[in-house]
Amino acid sequence: MSRFWSARVHALTPYVPGEQPKGRQLVKLNTNECPYGPSPHVLEAVRSAADDGLRLYPDPQSTRLRESLARLHGLTPDQVFVGNGSDEVLAHAFQALLQQDGPLLFPDITYSFYPVYCGLYGIAFETVPLDEALRIRIEDYRRPCGAIILANPNAPTGTAVPLSAVEQLLRDHPDQPVVVDEAYVDFGGESAIPLIGRYPNLLVVHTLSKSRALAGLRVGAAFGDAALIEALVRVKDSFNSYPLDRLAEAGAVAALEDEAWFQATRGRIMDSRARLERGLATLGFAVLPSAANFLFARHPDRAAGQLFADLRERGILVRHWAKPRIADYLRITVGTDAECDALLAALTEILGRDRA
């Protein structure tokens, strides 16, 4: 059947998500999902929305959700865009803003969907190497380009740049769109949303999948100058004018309204992250400083690929990429303390067996 494919489809190398196991009970620390269920108010709102109204199309503007997000961040609704998860929002941003005359810049080690979008939309890009400590250096982006996208905190490394560095990037590139992908910002990063009023070229992308525990509802958002948001809306309405269904919008609004649950849950995850980092260090791992809900770690004496396989044999999933510069690292989602303890116990057994 491939003879019917377009030339662009033949050239695509699709994004490969983390394993979603079926059937077998596993300790799942490979896809950065929240280890806790969503706010009870979310479940109540979704149940309430599951009524006869499902026969009708949802609000194409997702007005309630955009208003809720605008209030939360001190913006106006015309500065807010929503879509089916931040991946869809990013896809629209690539089409609407990042197809420029010059190349798109992003780090050599970052969210691996970025080059996929470039291939899909025919966007020329250049990667900018992280430094020796696998950190983003803003000064390395002082080069001609058409646009820039950064994940902050970065993925899969978990490292973050301060808000002052993001602002410097915006000052350096006043005539280029700059997208800051903040999927993990709620776990210790500094959001660039407060800069929107001063920099009309800034778009900030968020997700409710991580810190709001709504990966199953697929809700993402973008924040920026109204003119940038209009560009995203034009792409959306040329593709799918009803992106969010009634259940997703109801659940997302309820999640944003439960600030107490949000603060308590992200606090628990950050506490568990510190605890897990100490445990890994005790076992000899080098762990990058993380502002995300995961850790990026390597053991100086053990191949990461083998550790990945040994953990999976014991029913524990983590993430490993056999790619240049990061082949020695494992990305480990911060789970519950019990799940993290299971991981540390398995690693203790593996490392002890190897030494024996």
C-alpha positions as CSV (number, residue, x, y, z in Angstrom):
1,M,0.0,0.0,0.0
2,S,3.0,2.3,0.4
3,R,2.9,3.1,-3.3
4,F,-0.1,5.3,-2.6
5,W,1.8,7.4,0.0
6,S,2.8,11.0,-0.7
7,A,6.5,11.7,-0.9
8,R,6.5,13.5,2.4
9,V,5.0,10.5,4.2
10,H,7.7,8.3,2.9
11,A,10.3,10.7,4.4
12,L,8.7,10.9,7.8
13,T,10.3,9.3,10.9
14,P,7.4,9.4,13.4
15,Y,7.7,10.2,17.1
16,V,7.9,7.1,19.3
17,P,6.1,7.4,22.6
18,G,7.0,5.6,25.8
19,E,5.6,2.1,26.1
20,Q,2.0,1.8,27.3
21,P,1.8,-1.7,28.6
22,K,-1.3,-3.8,28.3
23,G,-2.2,-6.6,30.7
24,R,0.9,-7.1,32.8
25,Q,1.2,-5.1,36.1
26,L,4.3,-3.0,35.9
27,V,5.8,-0.1,37.8
28,K,5.4,2.5,35.2
29,L,8.1,5.2,35.4
30,N,8.6,5.8,31.7
31,T,6.1,8.4,30.4
32,N,6.1,11.2,33.1
33,E,2.5,10.7,34.0
34,C,1.3,12.0,37.4
35,P,1.4,9.2,40.0
36,Y,-1.8,10.4,41.6
37,G,-5.3,10.6,40.3
38,P,-6.8,13.9,39.4
39,S,-8.7,16.2,41.7
40,P,-12.0,14.7,42.9
41,H,-13.7,17.8,41.5
42,V,-12.5,16.8,38.0
43,L,-14.1,13.4,38.3
44,E,-17.3,15.0,39.5
45,A,-17.3,17.5,36.7
46,V,-16.7,14.9,34.0
47,R,-19.5,12.7,35.4
48,S,-21.9,15.7,35.4
49,A,-20.9,16.6,31.8
50,A,-21.7,13.1,30.6
51,D,-25.3,13.8,29.9
52,D,-27.7,14.3,27.0
53,G,-25.6,17.3,25.9
54,L,-23.1,14.9,24.4
55,R,-25.3,14.8,21.3
56,L,-24.3,18.4,20.6
57,Y,-21.0,19.8,19.3
58,P,-18.9,21.4,22.0
59,D,-18.1,25.1,22.1
60,P,-15.7,25.6,19.2
61,Q,-13.9,28.4,21.1
62,S,-13.7,26.5,24.4
63,T,-14.7,29.8,26.1
64,R,-15.1,28.6,29.7
65,L,-11.6,27.0,29.7
66,R,-9.9,29.9,28.0
67,E,-11.5,32.3,30.5
68,S,-10.4,30.1,33.4
69,L,-6.8,30.0,32.1
70,A,-6.8,33.7,31.5
71,R,-7.9,34.4,35.1
72,L,-5.3,32.1,36.4
73,H,-2.4,33.8,34.6
74,G,-3.6,37.4,34.6
75,L,-4.3,37.5,30.8
76,T,-7.3,38.1,28.6
77,P,-9.1,35.2,26.8
78,D,-7.8,36.4,23.4
79,Q,-4.3,35.7,24.7
80,V,-5.2,32.0,25.3
81,F,-5.5,29.1,22.9
82,V,-6.4,25.5,23.8
83,G,-6.2,22.2,22.0
84,N,-6.0,18.4,22.4
85,G,-2.9,18.2,24.6
86,S,0.2,20.3,24.2
87,D,1.3,18.2,21.3
88,E,-1.6,19.4,19.1
89,V,-1.0,23.0,20.3
90,L,2.7,22.6,19.3
91,A,1.7,21.2,16.0
92,H,-0.4,24.3,15.3
93,A,2.4,26.5,16.4
94,F,4.9,24.9,14.1
95,Q,2.5,25.5,11.2
96,A,1.3,29.0,12.2
97,L,4.5,30.5,13.6
98,L,7.7,28.5,13.0
99,Q,7.6,28.1,9.2
100,Q,9.9,31.1,8.5
101,D,12.6,32.0,5.9
102,G,15.5,31.1,8.2
103,P,16.0,27.8,10.0
104,L,14.2,27.0,13.3
105,L,16.6,26.5,16.2
106,F,16.3,24.1,19.1
107,P,18.7,22.0,21.3
108,D,20.3,18.9,19.9
109,I,18.9,17.0,22.9
110,T,15.3,17.9,23.6
111,Y,11.7,16.8,23.0
112,S,12.0,14.5,20.0
113,F,8.7,15.6,18.5
114,Y,10.3,18.8,17.3
115,P,12.2,17.3,14.4
116,V,9.2,15.2,13.6
117,Y,7.0,18.3,13.2
118,C,9.8,19.9,11.0
119,G,9.7,16.8,8.7
120,L,5.9,16.9,8.6
121,Y,5.7,20.6,7.7
122,G,8.9,20.9,5.7
123,I,10.6,23.3,8.2
124,A,14.3,23.7,7.9
125,F,16.0,23.5,11.3
126,E,19.4,23.6,13.0
127,T,20.1,22.0,16.4
128,V,22.2,23.9,19.0
129,P,24.3,21.6,21.2
130,L,23.7,21.6,24.9
131,D,26.9,22.3,26.9
132,E,29.0,19.7,28.6
133,A,26.7,19.5,31.6
134,L,23.7,19.0,29.2
135,R,22.4,22.5,29.8
136,I,21.0,25.1,27.4
137,R,23.3,28.1,26.9
138,I,21.3,31.1,25.7
139,E,24.3,32.8,24.2
140,D,24.7,29.9,21.7
141,Y,21.4,31.0,20.1
142,R,22.9,34.3,19.0
143,R,22.9,33.4,15.4
144,P,20.7,34.1,12.3
145,C,17.5,32.1,12.4
146,G,13.8,32.2,11.5
147,A,12.4,31.1,14.9
148,I,13.3,29.3,18.1
149,I,11.7,26.7,20.3
150,L,12.9,25.7,23.7
151,A,11.5,23.2,26.2
152,N,12.0,24.7,29.7
153,P,12.5,22.6,31.7
154,N,14.2,20.7,28.9
155,A,13.2,17.1,28.1
156,P,14.6,14.5,28.6
157,T,17.3,16.2,30.8
158,G,15.0,18.0,33.2
159,T,17.3,21.0,33.5
160,A,15.8,24.5,33.4
161,V,17.1,28.0,32.5
162,P,16.0,30.9,34.6
163,L,13.4,33.5,33.5
164,S,16.2,36.0,33.0
165,A,17.8,33.8,30.4
166,V,14.5,33.4,28.5
167,E,14.1,37.2,28.6
168,Q,17.6,37.6,27.2
169,L,16.7,35.2,24.4
170,L,13.7,37.4,23.6
171,R,15.8,40.5,23.6
172,D,18.3,38.9,21.3
173,H,15.6,37.9,18.8
174,P,12.9,40.6,18.7
175,D,12.0,39.8,15.1
176,Q,11.6,36.0,15.4
177,P,8.9,34.0,17.0
178,V,10.1,32.3,20.2
179,V,8.1,29.3,21.6
180,V,8.8,28.2,25.2
181,D,7.4,24.7,25.8
182,E,6.7,24.6,29.6
183,A,5.2,21.1,29.9
184,Y,7.1,20.6,33.2
185,V,7.3,24.1,34.6
186,D,5.0,23.4,37.6
187,F,7.7,21.2,39.2
188,G,10.3,23.9,39.9
189,G,10.7,26.0,36.7
190,E,10.0,29.7,36.2
191,S,7.2,30.4,33.7
192,A,7.7,32.9,30.9
193,I,4.0,33.9,30.9
194,P,4.7,37.1,32.9
195,L,6.9,38.3,29.9
196,I,4.0,38.1,27.4
197,G,3.0,41.7,27.8
198,R,6.5,43.0,26.9
199,Y,7.4,40.6,24.1
200,P,4.8,40.1,21.3
201,N,7.0,37.4,19.7
202,L,6.6,35.0,22.7
203,L,4.4,32.0,22.8
204,V,4.3,29.8,26.0
205,V,2.8,26.3,25.8
206,H,1.4,24.4,28.7
207,T,-0.2,21.0,29.3
208,L,-2.6,19.7,31.9
209,S,-1.3,16.2,31.5
210,K,1.5,16.3,34.1
211,S,0.9,18.6,37.1
212,R,-2.9,18.4,36.8
213,A,-3.0,14.6,36.2
214,L,-5.1,14.8,33.1
215,A,-3.0,12.9,30.5
216,G,-6.1,10.9,29.6
217,L,-8.2,13.9,28.8
218,R,-5.7,15.6,26.4
219,V,-5.8,19.3,27.2
220,G,-3.1,21.7,26.3
221,A,-2.8,25.5,26.1
222,A,-0.8,28.3,24.6
223,F,-0.4,31.9,25.9
224,G,0.8,34.9,23.9
225,D,0.0,38.1,22.2
226,A,-3.4,38.1,20.7
227,A,-1.9,38.3,17.2
228,L,0.0,35.0,17.8
229,I,-3.1,33.4,19.2
230,E,-5.1,34.4,16.1
231,A,-2.5,32.6,13.9
232,L,-3.1,29.4,15.9
233,V,-6.8,29.8,15.7
234,R,-6.6,30.2,11.9
235,V,-4.7,26.9,11.7
236,K,-7.1,25.1,14.1
237,D,-10.2,26.3,12.2
238,S,-8.7,25.1,8.9
239,F,-8.1,21.7,10.5
240,N,-10.5,20.9,13.3
241,S,-12.9,23.7,14.5
242,Y,-14.1,21.6,17.6
243,P,-10.8,20.4,19.2
244,L,-11.9,19.9,22.8
245,D,-14.9,17.8,23.7
246,R,-17.4,18.6,26.5
247,L,-15.9,16.2,29.0
248,A,-12.3,17.5,28.5
249,E,-13.3,21.1,28.9
250,A,-15.4,20.4,32.0
251,G,-12.6,18.4,33.6
252,A,-10.0,20.9,32.7
253,V,-11.9,23.8,34.2
254,A,-12.5,21.8,37.4
255,A,-8.8,21.0,37.6
256,L,-7.8,24.7,37.4
257,E,-10.3,25.6,40.1
258,D,-8.9,23.2,42.6
259,E,-5.7,25.1,43.6
260,A,-5.3,23.2,46.9
261,W,-5.1,19.8,45.1
262,F,-2.7,21.2,42.6
263,Q,-0.3,22.7,45.2
264,A,-0.4,19.6,47.4
265,T,0.2,17.2,44.6
266,R,3.0,19.0,42.9
267,G,4.6,19.4,46.4
268,R,4.4,15.6,47.0
269,I,6.0,15.0,43.6
270,M,8.9,17.4,44.2
271,D,9.5,15.9,47.7
272,S,9.5,12.4,46.1
273,R,11.9,13.6,43.4
274,A,14.4,14.8,46.1
275,R,14.1,11.5,47.9
276,L,14.6,9.5,44.7
277,E,17.6,11.6,43.8
278,R,19.2,10.9,47.1
279,G,18.6,7.2,46.7
280,L,20.1,7.1,43.2
281,A,23.1,9.0,44.4
282,T,23.6,6.5,47.2
283,L,23.8,3.8,44.5
284,G,26.5,5.7,42.6
285,F,24.3,7.4,40.0
286,A,25.1,10.8,38.6
287,V,21.8,12.7,38.4
288,L,21.2,15.9,36.5
289,P,19.5,18.7,38.5
290,S,15.8,18.5,37.7
291,A,13.0,21.0,37.6
292,A,10.6,18.4,36.2
293,N,8.7,15.3,37.4
294,F,11.5,13.0,36.3
295,L,15.2,12.5,36.7
296,F,17.9,11.9,34.1
297,A,20.6,9.7,35.6
298,R,23.6,7.6,34.6
299,H,25.7,5.1,36.4
300,P,29.5,5.4,35.7
301,D,30.0,1.6,35.8
302,R,26.8,0.3,34.2
303,A,25.5,0.5,30.6
304,A,22.1,2.3,30.7
305,G,20.7,-0.1,28.0
306,Q,21.4,-3.1,30.2
307,L,20.0,-1.4,33.3
308,F,16.9,-0.6,31.3
309,A,16.5,-4.3,30.3
310,D,17.2,-5.6,33.8
311,L,14.6,-3.3,35.3
312,R,12.0,-4.4,32.7
313,E,12.6,-8.0,33.6
314,R,11.7,-7.0,37.1
315,G,8.5,-5.3,36.0
316,I,9.8,-1.7,36.2
317,L,9.6,0.5,33.1
318,V,11.9,3.5,32.6
319,R,13.0,5.3,29.4
320,H,16.2,4.9,27.5
321,W,17.4,6.3,24.2
322,A,20.3,4.8,22.3
323,K,21.3,8.2,20.9
324,P,24.5,10.2,20.8
325,R,25.4,12.0,24.1
326,I,22.5,10.4,26.1
327,A,23.0,6.7,25.5
328,D,24.4,6.3,29.1
329,Y,21.3,7.9,30.7
330,L,18.0,6.6,32.0
331,R,15.0,8.9,32.3
332,I,13.0,8.0,35.4
333,T,9.6,9.4,36.1
334,V,9.0,10.3,39.7
335,G,6.3,7.9,41.0
336,T,4.8,7.4,44.4
337,D,7.3,6.8,47.2
338,A,6.4,3.1,47.0
339,E,7.1,2.9,43.3
340,C,10.4,4.8,43.8
341,D,11.3,2.4,46.5
342,A,10.6,-0.6,44.2
343,L,12.9,1.0,41.6
344,L,15.7,1.6,44.2
345,A,15.4,-2.0,45.5
346,A,15.6,-3.4,42.0
347,L,18.6,-1.3,41.2
348,T,20.3,-2.4,44.5
349,E,19.7,-6.0,43.5
350,I,21.0,-5.5,39.9
351,L,24.1,-3.6,41.0
352,G,24.8,-6.1,43.8
353,R,24.4,-9.0,41.4
354,D,26.8,-7.4,38.9
355,R,29.4,-6.8,41.6
356,A,29.1,-10.4,42.8
